[in-house]
């Protein structure tokens, strides 16, 4: 049972949330990066967040966020077009 929980990132999300509560709550959120879309029918992308806490510490969180399928397809088409153009040079 712990295998799927670890793979889905639930354990890491719970730990990050617990650290935020123990640290007095978040003082803000900083977006560090956005991952490429994953999945065909229900695409998601991973956000890398850094959350400064009120007690001075920080915690990191990487949730998967759903995105509209046309946006994911456009990203993939653009990436494929770029790869083709690079090969032709």
C-alpha positions as CSV (number, residue, x, y, z in Angstrom):
1,X,0.0,0.0,0.0
2,X,2.9,2.4,0.6
3,X,4.2,1.9,-3.0
4,X,1.3,3.8,-4.7
5,X,1.2,6.4,-2.0
6,X,4.9,7.2,-2.5
7,X,4.6,7.2,-6.3
8,X,1.7,9.6,-6.2
9,X,3.6,12.1,-4.0
10,X,0.9,12.0,-1.3
11,X,3.5,11.3,1.4
12,X,5.7,14.2,0.3
13,X,2.7,16.5,0.2
14,X,1.6,15.6,3.7
15,X,5.1,16.1,5.0
16,X,5.4,19.5,3.3
17,X,2.0,20.5,4.7
18,X,2.9,19.4,8.2
19,X,6.2,21.4,8.0
20,X,4.2,24.5,7.0
21,X,1.8,24.2,9.9
22,X,4.6,23.6,12.4
23,X,6.5,26.6,11.0
24,X,3.7,29.0,11.7
25,X,2.2,29.0,8.3
26,X,3.4,30.1,4.9
27,X,4.8,33.6,4.5
28,X,4.6,33.4,0.7
29,X,5.0,31.1,-2.3
30,X,7.8,31.1,-4.8
31,X,7.5,29.3,-8.2
32,X,10.8,27.7,-9.0
33,X,9.9,25.8,-12.2
34,X,7.2,24.2,-14.3
35,X,7.7,20.7,-15.7
36,X,6.6,19.5,-19.1
37,X,3.0,18.1,-19.5
38,X,2.6,14.4,-18.8
39,X,-0.4,12.3,-19.8
40,X,-2.6,12.1,-22.9
41,X,-6.2,12.3,-21.8
42,X,-5.8,14.1,-18.5
43,X,-2.5,16.0,-18.8
44,X,-0.8,17.4,-15.7
45,X,2.4,19.4,-15.2
46,X,4.5,19.5,-12.1
47,X,5.1,22.8,-10.3
48,X,8.2,23.2,-8.2
49,X,7.2,25.5,-5.3
50,X,9.4,26.9,-2.5
51,X,7.4,28.1,0.5
52,X,9.1,30.4,3.0
53,X,7.7,29.9,6.5
54,X,7.0,32.5,9.2
55,X,9.6,31.0,11.5
56,X,12.4,31.6,8.9
57,X,12.6,28.1,7.4
58,X,11.5,26.9,3.9
59,X,9.8,23.9,2.6
60,X,9.5,22.6,-1.0
61,X,6.4,21.1,-2.7
62,X,6.0,19.7,-6.2
63,X,2.3,19.2,-6.9
64,X,0.9,18.0,-10.2
65,X,-1.5,20.5,-11.6
66,X,-4.1,19.6,-14.4
67,X,-3.8,21.6,-17.6
68,X,-6.1,21.8,-20.6
69,X,-5.4,19.1,-23.2
70,X,-5.1,21.6,-26.1
71,X,-2.3,23.4,-24.2
72,X,-0.4,20.1,-23.6
73,X,-0.8,19.1,-27.3
74,X,0.4,22.6,-28.4
75,X,3.5,22.2,-26.2
76,X,4.2,18.8,-27.6
77,X,3.7,19.9,-31.2
78,X,6.0,22.9,-30.7
79,X,8.7,20.7,-29.2
80,X,8.4,18.2,-32.1
81,X,8.6,21.0,-34.6
82,X,11.7,22.4,-32.9
83,X,13.4,19.0,-33.0
84,X,12.6,18.6,-36.7
85,X,13.9,22.1,-37.5
86,X,17.1,21.4,-35.6
87,X,17.7,18.2,-37.6
88,X,17.3,20.1,-40.9
89,X,20.0,22.6,-40.1
